[in-house]
């Protein structure tokens, strides 16, 4: 069932032992941080890889026996998970901004039902009204320049200047944008390392503590960012070399350590808004891709070019993800090019 903002706040205020399942990007992380720092109760678990909560996550419910399960910034939730959580005595609250899917026995807060779209981190800040810097960081990371961001720039111009007028500028030309990248890069790597970083982030009171490294905690988070950024900068240079007269830019890399496809594709489309960007990471026989385009409706295109392909995909109109088997990659790219060609 759909719930409103007041009902969502009531759900959070009355939770005593919740668990939080959240996406592994900056928007998902900030959503969790806002709810946990407000409530100071419960446990958080990252949904790494595919943005899907399925039956395997019922184990977290069984192990922790929460009164409520908050699912944050996850595009897909399977009915089997909801049913099993309820059987174990937990209610499920789903906060998201992807195109909604109808599910039974779940309390769903999604602005898309009203024809609106705001990042999940902003939705969570609207509930808590605390730690505005976290809500703004998550919002900017999801390529949105909302009233929340604009108001924050008036109050904190040293973090996001008043000359910043777009989400792209905020992400790549402001201190808040740098913070978004720092948080995003801290979600990379082994799950144990990621969870350690998240625990540290739940205790940091100000953005300056990270940006200016004014504490051991801030230095720890910044150091993890620097380690990932070395690889990111190397991959970005290689991806930039793929840019030519072709509208579609493809760059596939192999790496066992970090998935940087989202971050690379975002910066590539910012630098080349006239291009369709495909950044893929090959690992264990799969190729996980992040696809970006300013002009094309990628969700509609992706649904067509996945026909007959061993894989899956989805996302927003101008930012999608896909995962296909390596043996199907060439066919997928060929079908993708054909669908893009039909739009000209």
N, C-alpha and C positions, 0 to 999 in steps of 0.2 A: 504494500500500500504506500501511496505517496504521503509524505509528511512535510510540514512547513518548518521554517527556521526556529520558531518557538518550541515546537515539538522536538526538534533535533536537540536543542539546548536542554530540554527536560530529560531527554534520554541520556545525555552526557552527565548532567547534574545528579541523576539518580543511580548512576553506575557505581558499583562498589568493588568489583573485581573484574574489570573488562580485559579483553585482549584486542589489540589493534593489528589488522593485516593491511599493509600499505605497499604501494608501488615503489619500485627501486630507483625512481628518478627524484629530482629535487622537489617537485611538486608533492609527490607522495611523502617524502621525508618531512617536509615542512608541515604537511597536514598532520602527521603523527606527532611531531614536536609540539605543535599548538595544542592538541588535545591532551597529550600527556602532561605537559607543563602546567596546564590549567587544572587538571584533575589530580595529578600526582598519585595516581593509582593505576595498576594494571601493567601489562607487558606488551611490547611491540614485536612484530615479526615481519620481516621484509619478504615480499613476494617477488623473488628474483626471476628474471627471464620473461616468460610469457605472462602478460597481465591477466591472469585467470586464477580465480579461487575455485578449486574443484575439491573432490572428495578427500584427496590426500591431506588437505589442511584441516580436516576434522580431527586429525591426531592432536593438533594444537588445542582444540577444544577439550578433547578427552583428557589431555595431560594437565590442563590448567583449570578446568571446570569454571569458566567465567560466567558471570550473570549475563553479560552482553558481549557480542562480537561486533566491533566497528570495522567495516571494510572501507578503506580510503583510497580513492583515485585508482580503482581497479575497474577496467572496462567490462569484464565478464565474470559473473558469479554463477556457478552451476546450481540447479535446483537441488541436486543430491546433497551438496554441502549444507544448504540451508535446512533441509529436512533433517539431516543428521545432527546439526547443531541444536535444533529445536528438541530432538529426541533426547539429547544430553542435557537439556534444561537451559539452554542459552538462547536469548533472542538475538536477531541479526539486524544491524543498522548499516545501511549501505549509502555512503556519501560519495558522489561522483559527478562528473560533468561530461562524460562521453555519451553518445547517443544511447538512450535508455533501453534496456531489455526488460520485458515484463517477467516478474518472478512472484511466486506465491509465498506468503508468510515471511515477508521481509519488509522492513521499514526503509523506504527509499527516499533520499533527499537528492534531487537532481534538478538544476535550473533549466535543463532542456525541456522539461515538461511545460514550462512557461515560455518556451521559445527563446530562452536566454542562455548565455554560456559564460561562466566564470570558473577559473581554476579551483580545484578542490581546496588548495591552501587558503584561498580567499574565503571560500565557504566556511572553512573551519575557523578562520579569524573572525568572521561575522558572528560566530557562535560565542567565542571566548572573549573577543575584544581585548586581548592581551598579547604582548610580544608582536607588535605591529611589524617590526622589521623582518620577522620570520614569514609572516603572511605576504609581505611585499616581495621578499626574495623568491618565494615559491611561485608567486603570480608572474613575476618577470621571467623566471626560468621557463614558464610555459608559454612564452611569447604573447603575453597580454599586457596592455597598458590600460589599466582600469582606473576608476575614480580613487580607489584605495592607493594606487601607485602615485597618482597625481597629487593627492593630498599629502602623502608622505614626502614627496619632493619639495613641497612648500615648507614642511616642518624640518626636514633634514637634507638641505641642498648639498651638504658635504658628502652625502652618500649617493644621492641621485639628483643631479643639477636641474634647475628650472628650465635649462635649455633643452633638456631631454623631452621629446614629444612622442616617441614611438617605442614599442616594446623592443624592437631591434636595437635602437640606440641605448636603451636602458640595459640591455643584456651585454652589449659589447663596449659601451663607452661610459660606464659608471662603476662606482665602488660596489653598489648592490649587485650589479652584473657579475663582477669578480667574485663576490660572495656566493652567488648562485653557482658559479663554476666550482668554487671550492667545495661546496656542499655536494654537488653532483659527483665530483671526483672522489669524495670520501665514501661514496656508495659503491666504489669499484673494488674488486679483489675478493679474497676469501670471505665467506660469510662471518667467520669469527672476528676478522679484522673490521669488517663493516659494523658489526654489532658493538664492538668496542668504541668505535668512533661515534656511533649514535648515542651511546651512554654518555660519552663526554659532552656531546652537543645538548643533551637534556639539562646540563648544569651551567652552560655558558650564558651569562646575563645580557651581553651586549654584542653587536656585530664588530665593534672595534677590537674586542678581545681576540677575535680571529684575524681580522684584517691587519691590525697593527702588532699582533703577536705579543700582547701585554701580559700573558699568563702562560703557565706551563700547558694548560688545556688548549689555549689558543695556538700555541706553538705546535702542539701535537697535531691538531687539525690542519694547520697550514703546511706542515711538513709532509703529511700524507698527500695533500694536494700537489705539492711540488714534485713528488715522486711520480705521480701519474701524469703530470703536465709535461714532463720530459718526453714520454712516449707519445702523448697527444700532439705535441708540436712537431715531432718527427712525422707522424702519420698525416697531419694536416698539410705539410709541405709536399708529401707524396701525392695526396689527393688533389692538391692545387695543380699539379703537373698534368692531370688528366683533363683539365679544362681546355676545350678547343672550340671550333665552330659548331659542333654538334650541340643540340639543345639538351641532350641527356648526358650527364656526367656520371660515369660508373667507376667506383673504386672498391675493390674487394681485397681485404688483407687477412692474413692468418696470424692469430695470436692466442695463446693459452691463458694469458694473465688477465687482461682487462677488456671489457666491451665498451668501446668508445664511439659506436656508430651514431647514437643520438646526438652527442655533442659535436661530432665532426660534421654531420649533415646539417645541423642548425647553423654552424658558422659558415659552412660552404654556401648555403642558400642566402645567408645574409650578405656575403661577399659577391655572390653571383645570382641576384634575384630573377634574372632572365632564364636561368637554367633549371632543369629537373635534376635533382641530386639523388643518387643511389649510393649509399655507403654500406658495405657488407663485411661481416666478419665470419671467416670460415673456421669451424671448430667441430671435431668429432663427426664429420660427414654432413653437418648442417651449415647453412649460410644464413645468418641472421642479418637482416637489412633494415636500415632506417631510410625512409624515402621522403623527400621534401619538394614542394613546388609552391610558388606564390600564385600561379595562374590556374593550375589544373585541380579538379576535384579528385584527389587521389583515392579516397574511399571508394568511389564509384568505379574508377579504373582498376583498382586492385581486386575487387570482387570478380571482375571479368577475366583478368589475366592469371588468376589462380586456378581457373577451371582446368582439370586434368593434371594438376601439379600436386605432388606430394608435399604439402605444407599448409600454412595458414597465414592470415594477416588481417590487419584492421587498424583503426585509429580515427583521426580527425580528417577533415576535408583536405587540409594542406600539409598534414604531417601524419605519416603512416609507418607501421612496422610490418615486416614480413619475415617468415622463417621457412625456407625451402631446403629440400635435400640437395646436396651438391650435384648429384647426377641430373637434377632437374633445373639447375641454375640457368643454363644457356637457353632452355626452352622458355623459362619464366621471363628472362630478359627480352627475348624475342617477342613474346606475346605482350609484354609491357610496352615495348616500342610500337607495336602495331596499334595498341589502344591509344597511346599518346598521339600517334599519327592521325587517328580518326577525329581528333579534336581540332585539327588545323583547318 
